[in-house]
Amino acid sequence: MTTSQIADLARAVQHNCDISDARHGADYSLCVYLMKMREYYRWEQRLPYGAALQKDLVGGWLERREALWEQLAAAELSPIVVDGEPFDAFDAAAINARLAPRRLVYSGGLGNQAKPHFVLGDLEQQHRNGDCAIYVVGAEYARDLTAPPAMTCGDAIFLRRESLRRLLWEKLESWRWNRPDNALGRAFGCYDFEGALHESLDAMTDREIQAVLWHEQGEYQVGCRFGEAWNRMLLDLIQTPAEIMARAVRDHLADCLVTLPALAETGDAPSLHFYLGNLSHMRRAIFPAVEAAYDNWLAGEGTADLAAVAARGRDHWDTLARAMLDLHNDLGPAAAGPIRDLVEAGTI
């Protein structure tokens, strides 16, 4: 593809990204929204991390972006046209069959609260693991406000190196406000962020992209177990506490299948610190055993407890997830309350 053709394709993908943001930009608290917008501006303007942002320029850009979103609030997603043929925006497999030979990669899927996420970027790597295709996205030409570092869509895993690097930067910036002595701080302490910011970000990205892949491989296994029944349940739980709980349960099952056994085997300190430091409040609340195993490892007792917790968690989260699906099968959208109660009673 010529540079002009890539630019046209990027504009088409970005149009759908803007529609997604128009629908979901209000999903965040004001503080989180402003932080995300600041980094979105940095990405769009191709500014280096750590560069001072001029408030008047950011403010003007923010006003223009919000005005655009107002215009697109009721718009429908557009098909993605490649070689004159239109494709559904979520048909990543068909689109990538055309783009991959040209070293480009596209992803389209649903995230939290059914928010669509789209990305177009350079294809850095492509390989298969059994029936699963794995794409590594390099430089990104189009993206939405929230840029998840990885996503599993059907039989494909998309790892976004640039988005992971930016996520690490954002977490570093947030941690630097108070510099608490916690797992996240210990992870950052394994690198020289004060003296070599960009080199440290590269090193941490190279390390953590493997952990991200482990999680997505677990997600793929969970998807094979539960199929579309899980997605149908999530759509009925949108914007309820049960949705957050369901996602946490699935994440724990995925990690107990792949991530935690791998971390227990490697004993890689920076990744162990980052894993615990990156757990959401909900994930910590329903799985205190994993934090206890981390504390034991931190005290010098090795990773045996972590491996044991992963083995215990595999059965526990699988059983709990199936019970949630049974409730949804019986009650439909009315299952939100019973699912919440089930998860609250099922902590380990």
Long-range contacts (C-beta under 8 A, 24 or more apart in sequence): 1-102, 1-104, 6-104, 6-141, 7-141, 9-80, 9-82, 9-104, 9-120, 9-141, 10-120, 10-141, 10-142, 11-142, 12-78, 12-80, 12-81, 13-80, 13-106, 13-118, 13-119, 13-120, 13-141, 13-142, 14-142, 14-143, 15-78, 16-77, 16-78, 16-80, 16-89, 16-108, 16-116, 16-118, 17-118, 17-142, 17-143, 17-144, 17-145, 18-68, 18-69, 18-72, 18-144, 19-72, 19-75, 19-76, 19-77, 19-78, 19-116, 20-77, 20-115, 20-116, 20-117, 20-118, 20-144, 21-69, 21-144, 21-145, 22-68, 22-69, 22-70, 22-71, 22-72, 22-73, 22-75, 23-73, 23-115, 24-113, 24-115, 24-145, 25-66, 25-69, 25-145, 27-112, 27-113, 27-115, 35-170, 35-174, 36-145, 36-146, 37-62, 37-65, 37-145, 39-166, 39-169, 39-170, 40-145, 43-140, 43-143, 43-147, 43-166, 48-198, 49-169, 49-197, 49-198, 49-201, 50-197, 77-116, 80-106, 89-116, 89-118, 90-116, 90-153, 92-153, 92-154, 92-156, 92-158, 93-154, 93-155, 93-156, 96-135, 96-156, 99-123, 100-126, 100-135, 105-135, 105-137, 105-158, 107-135, 107-137, 107-151, 107-153, 107-156, 107-158, 107-160, 108-153, 109-151, 109-152, 109-153, 110-231, 111-146, 111-148, 111-151, 112-243, 112-247, 113-238, 113-239, 113-243, 114-234, 114-235, 114-238, 115-144, 115-146, 116-144, 117-144, 117-146, 117-147, 117-148, 117-151, 118-142, 118-143, 118-144, 119-143, 119-144, 119-147, 119-158, 119-160, 119-163, 121-160, 121-162, 124-161, 129-217, 131-155, 132-156, 132-157, 132-217, 132-220, 133-157, 134-159, 134-213, 135-159, 136-161, 136-209, 137-161, 137-162, 137-163, 138-162, 149-209, 149-212, 150-212, 150-213, 150-215, 150-216, 151-216, 152-216, 152-219, 152-220, 152-223, 154-223, 155-220, 157-213, 157-216, 157-217, 157-219, 157-220, 159-209, 159-212, 159-213, 159-216, 161-205, 161-209, 164-205, 164-208, 164-209, 164-212, 165-201, 165-202, 165-205, 168-201, 168-204, 168-205, 168-208, 169-201, 171-278, 182-277, 183-273, 183-274, 183-275, 183-276, 183-277, 183-294, 184-273, 184-274, 184-277, 184-278, 185-277, 186-273, 186-277, 187-270, 187-271, 187-273, 187-274, 187-277, 190-269, 190-270, 190-273, 191-270, 204-270, 204-274, 207-268, 207-270, 207-271, 208-271, 208-274, 210-271, 211-259, 211-262, 211-263, 211-271, 211-274, 211-275, 214-255, 214-258, 214-259, 214-262, 214-263, 215-251, 215-254, 215-255, 215-258, 215-259, 216-254, 217-258, 218-253, 218-254, 218-255, 218-256, 218-257, 218-258, 218-259, 219-250, 219-254, 221-254, 221-257, 221-258, 222-250, 222-253, 222-254, 222-257, 222-321, 225-318, 226-321, 226-325, 229-325, 229-328, 229-329, 230-321, 230-325, 232-328, 233-324, 233-325, 233-328, 233-335, 236-328, 236-332, 236-333, 236-335, 236-336, 237-328, 237-333, 237-335, 237-336, 237-339, 240-336, 240-340, 241-336, 241-340, 242-335, 242-336, 242-337, 242-339, 242-340, 242-343, 243-336, 244-282, 245-282, 245-286, 245-339, 245-340, 245-343, 245-344, 246-324, 246-339, 246-343, 248-280, 248-282, 248-283, 248-286, 248-343, 249-286, 249-317, 249-320, 249-321, 249-324, 249-343, 250-317, 250-321, 251-283, 252-283, 252-286, 252-287, 252-290, 252-313, 252-317, 253-313, 253-314, 253-317, 253-318, 253-321, 255-310, 255-313, 256-309, 256-310, 256-311, 256-313, 256-314, 256-317, 257-314, 260-290, 260-306, 260-307, 260-309, 260-310, 260-313, 261-307, 261-310, 263-303, 263-306, 264-303, 264-304, 264-306, 264-307, 264-310, 265-303, 265-307, 267-302, 267-303, 272-297, 272-303, 272-306, 285-347, 286-343, 286-344, 286-346, 286-347, 286-348, 287-313, 287-347, 287-348, 288-347, 288-348, 289-313, 289-348, 312-348, 313-348, 316-346, 316-348, 320-346
